[in-house]
Amino acid sequence: MSVHMKLLGLAALLSLGVLPALTERALPALEAQSMSAPSTVVAPRVRVLSPPDYWGSYAIWGATGNDHRGHIWFGMTSNDEKSGSAHLYEYDPVADTFADRGNVVAELTRLGLRRPGETQMKIHSRIVEAPDGYQYFASMDESGEADDGSKLPTWGGHLWRRSPAGVWEHLAATKEALIAVAVGGPYVYAEGYFNQVLYQFDTRTKRIRSVTVGAVAGHVSRNFFADDRGHAFVSRSTRVGNNAPEAFLVEYDAALQELAAQPLPDYFDRGPDDSHGIVAIHPDGRDGWFFATSKGRLFHEEPAAAGPSRVTNLGWYSPAGPRYVASMFTEPSASVLRGVAMPSGDGADRFQWVTRPLGGTATISAFSYGEAPVFPHGAVLYGSITHDASGRLYVVGTMNYKPVILQITLPQ
């Protein structure tokens, strides 16, 4: 089963009430107290954007980014097995217009790199503008892969960059599907599955190196991050003596040397093949990162002057306990985290807007679908940290086999 079909399968089970609500277990007393009576705050204003349609346009799996002008970028997944190509779109928030900036298969063909029958149905990674002015992202395909990790996808992945003049440049082809991209200093990192392979591209020399991080069976973490030192932070999953899976946050320096592997409790929300690992991420404004697992546990990574970074378990992201964290944003001071959490069930509370002051009590408000108070059935939202120059936030996903883009204005 493909990665996006697993997501839709979860949505279907939730909407049918097949999956029970997750329950909290063994919380520290202080955390349990802060969760006991979440209050309600003013909900953000949500505007539904209508992106261009093309044959096969299907979803946006967290593939967003912003550039120095404040324009927003989206990687749109195709579900058409024949054309099989993801598209890159640019959105101008001021003009409120979209522009198609190319598709993967067409660019492979233009460059003479497309293999007979090759498809690249996803741009799943973020679209990241690096200090060199280029935008970096990755494409991938799921055709032929095995859910348990025993077989890689037929067409693997490609690492790309787009010049300030708008020209696509091909950087690498990989046998693994490239699901996530991060920029740290002069390095661009890409995460490939299966077995969590970390690729490093040096923007100065164009040298590409890789290291295998390791993963249990078919587990795929949907996100990772890197810092200004060029350190990359990727999850590793293993099995312990009783065959139970465990996860760790592995820190690599710029030479791809492993510095530390720190435990990540509450990492798996389901079996390893179906859990999404690290989903929501956001820089803290002080060279560190906040990140959340698909089970809803929030962590804070802080770099150290020497040695491995410090990783702190901050408890559940939502005051309601374990929830899939579909997105996460913070203000420049990094004193408050905001974003969308997905509880079980469907209907008016299908998604919740969580405001979480660090050191304070988190609150929940409703998260509407535009002017509709009830969020439609069959929707899945996925991770984004993207905002425009006016401070509006963007959350993306899919609904009824079409892409969803939500523009969020925070209450004053």
N, C-alpha and C positions, 0 to 999 in steps of 0.2 A: 504494500500500500504506500502511495506517495506521501510526502510530508504534508502537502496541503489537504489531501484526502483524510489524513489522520485528524487534522484540525476540524474539517467539516464533519467528520464522524463524531468527534467530541461534541460539537455544537448540536448535532442531531440528538445525541443521547441526553444532553442537558435539557433540550427543549421538550423531550418526551418524558423527562423525569426519571430516566433509567438510572442515572448516576445519583447517588445520595449526596446530600450536602456534606462537605468535609467538616470534621469535628476537631476542636482544639484539644491537645493532650499535653499535660505536664508543662504548662507555662510557668515561668517564674511569677511570684506573687505580684510584683509591681506591674509586670506586663499584663497579667490577668486583670488587675484593677483598672488599667488604662483602657482595656477592651470591654469592660463590663457595661458601659452605657455610652456608646458613641452618639454624639450630638449631630444635629443636622445644620448645615450651613447653606448659604446661597449657592445655587447651582450655576455653573458656567453657561454662557450662551453658545449654542452649537449651530453651526451653519453647514448644511450638506452641499458640497461642491459636486458639479457634474463634469467629470473628465471626458475627453473625447472617447468615442467608441471605435473599436476596430474588430474585425472578425477574430474571435477567440479571446478578447480581453476579458479577464476573469477576476484578478485579485491584485492587491498590493500587500505583500507580506513584510511590512516594516521597511521596505526599500524606499527611504526618504532621505532628504538632505537639503541643506540650504547653502547658498553661495554668498560671496562678499557683497552682492547687491541686495540680498534679502529675498532673492527668488527661490522658490521651492522646487525640488526635483523628486520625481517618482519613478520607480521601476515597476512596470506593469506586467504581470504574469499572463501568459496565454495558456488556454486549455485546449487549443486546437492541435491535434496530433499531426496534421498535415503541414500547416504553415509553421507551427512550433517555434515562435520567436517572441521573446520579451521585448517591450518597447521602453524607451526612456522619454519621459515627458518633463517639460519645464512649465512652471506656473508662475505668472507675474501677479502678485497680490494686489498691486496698485491698479493695474489695468484689468484684473480679474479675467485673465485669458490663459489658455493652455497652448503649448506648441509641442509637436512631436519632434524629438531630437534624434531619431534613429532607432533601428532595431538590431538585435544581435546577429541574427542569421544574415541579414542584408550586409552588415559590416564584415562578417566572416567571408561572405561571397566577394565583396569588393576587394578584400585583401588577399583573395586566393587561398584562404585557409579552411574553408568549409569542406568537410569530408562528405562523401555521397550520403545523402539521407540525414545528415546531422541536424538535430534540433537543439535549441537552447531556450526552454520555455520559461525560465525564471531569471529575473534580476531580484534576488532575495536580499542582497546586502544593502547596507546604507550606501548613499552616494556622498562621498566625503571630499571636500575641497582641502587639498594639502597646502602647506606653505609655498610650494613651487607654483601655485596657481592652477594646477591640473585638478580635475575631478576624478576620483578613483572609485571603482565599483567592480563587481564580479557578476558573471552569469553562470548558470548551471542548468543541468537537465537531469531528470529522474528516470528516464527510460531504462528499463532492464535491471534496476537495482533491486536488491533483496532486503526486506524489512529488518532481518536479523543481522545485517552487516556482512553477510557471507559473499555478496556480489556487489561490486561497484556499479554505478550507472554507466550505461553504454558510452555516453558522450562526455561525461565528466564536466569540467568547468573551464572558464576562461577569466583571466584577470585583465581589466581594461583601464585605460584612462582617457579622458576627453580634454583636449587642449583648450586654452582660453579662446582660440579661434573657432572652436566647435568641432574639431576633427578627432574621431575616435582612433586610438592607438592600441594595438594588441600587445600585451606584455607577457602573457604566459598561457599555455594550455596545460591543464592538470587532469590526471585520471580520476581524481576525487571531484565531487560536486562542491563548488565554492559557495558557502552559504552566508558568510559574513565577512566584512572588511572593517579595518580600523587603521587610523593613522597615528603614529607616535614619533615625533621628531622628524628625521629625514626618511623614516621607514614607513612602508605600507604593508600591513599584514592582512592575510586572508586565511580563513578557517575552512578546511575541507573535510568532508566525510566520505567514507567511514574512518573510524579510529582517530578522529580529531587530529588532523595533520595541519600544522601551522606553517604557512608560507610567509617569507619576508622578502619584500622588494625594496632595494635601496634606490631612492629617487636620484641620487648623485651618480651612481655607477651603473645602474640598471641590473645589478647582480641580484639573482634570486637564489635563496636558500630555503631549506625546510627542515622541520623536526616533527617527529611523531609524538604527540602528547599522550594518546591512548584513550580508549573508550570501551565500555562494556557493550559487546554485541552490536546492535544497530542504534545505539544511543547517539543522538545528534544535539549538541547545544546550539541554540539558535543565535547566540550572541557571545561576544567577548569584548575586550577593550585594551587600549594601549595608552601610555602616557608620554609626556614630552621628552622623557629620557630615552625613549625608544624601547621601554620595557613593555612586554605583552603579557596579558593575564587571561588564561584559558582554563576551562574546566577539564579535569581528568576523572574518569570513572573507572572503578575496579570492583572486584568481588572479594569479600573477606572469607574467613574460614567456613562460616555457615552458608556461604553462597549469596549472602545479602549484598546488594550493591552499595558502594560508598563513593563519595565525590570529594574532590579537592580543587582548590584554586591554585593553579601552577603559575608561578612568575618566571618569565624568561627575560634575561637582559638583552641588550642590542646584539650581542654575539651569539644569541640563542642558547646560552648556558642557563640551565635551570637553577634558580636561586632558592626556591621554597615551594612546598606543596602543602597548603593549609586546608584543614577540613571544612567542608560545606554541609552542615546539617540541614535537614529539610530541603534537600535538593530535588529528590524524585517525588513527583505527585502521583505517578502511576508506575508501570513497569519501565525499565530503562529504554526499551525501543520506542515507547510512546511519550515519555517525559521530554520536555523541551529545554531542560537545563537552565542556563542563564537566559533570561528573556529581556527584561527592562534594564537599561543602563543610563547613567547620566554623570557627566563630570561634576565634581563638587566645587569647582572654581578655585581650588587650592592644590592642584596637581593630583588630586585623588579622584576616586570614582565611587558612586553609589551603584549597586546592582541588586537585582532581585531574581529569585528562582521562579520556575513555573508553579511551584507549590505556594509561593507568596512570601518567602523569607527574604528580608532586606539585610544587605551587608554594606559595609563601608570600607573601602581600601584607601589607605593613606601611605604615601611613600615615606621611607625613612632616610635619614642622612647617610646611613651606612647599613648594609645588610638588607634582608627582605622587608617588604612593605608590611604594614600592620593591617590585619583584616578583622573587623569588628562585626559581630552578629547583633543587629539592631532589632531583632524580633520580627513579627509579622508586619508587612507593609500596611495592610488594612486592619482597622480596629475590629473587624468582623472575623478575623482569623485567616486561615489559609484561603487564598484567592489567587487566581491567575492574574499576573500583573501585565496588562496589555500595553501600558505605556508609563513613562515616568518623566517628569519635568521638574526643574528647580529654578529659583531666582538666582541672581548673581551672588547673593550672600550665602546661598545654599543652606538657609535656615529652615526652609519649608520645601517639602516634596509634594508634588501634585500629580495626579494621573488617574488612569482608568483601571479598575479591577473588575474581574469577571467572576461573579458567584455562580453557583449552580442554579438551575431553573431558567425560566424565560419570562418575557413580559416586561412590565414597567421597570423592574429592578434588574433586568438582564445585565446591565453594566452599571457600575457605581463610580462616582467621582470621589476620590479620596484626597483629602488635604491632611498632610502629616507633618506638623512642626517637629523638628528635631528637639528632643527633650521635652516635648509637650504631648497633649492628647490629640490623637488623630480624629478626624470627623469625616462623615460620609454625606454626600448629597446625591440627588438623582442626576442621571446623565441621559439627556433626551436625544432623540433623533431629529434634529432641526426643530420645527414647530410641533412635532408629534411628541406627546408626553410618554408614549409607550414605544420602546425600541422594537423595531420589527423582528419577527422570528427569523431564524436561519442566519443570523449575522455572526461573524467572527472578526474581532479586532486584534491587531498585532502591533508589536513594539515600535515606537517612534520617539525620538527626542528632538524633533525638528520644530523650529519656530521661525517666524518672519521678523522683519525689522520693526514691526509695530507690536511685537510681543504676542501675537496670536499663535496658537499651538495647532499642530496637525496630527490627527490620529487616523490610521488607515486600516483597511482590511478587505473583507468581501461579504456580500450578501446576495443570496439568490443568484449566484454565479456571475456577479458583476462587481467591479471594484467599488470600494467605499472610501471617500475622503471627507473627513470632518474637520472643519476649521473652528477652533475653540477660542472664544474671547473670555478672559477671566473677569469675574465681577470686581468692581472697584471696592 
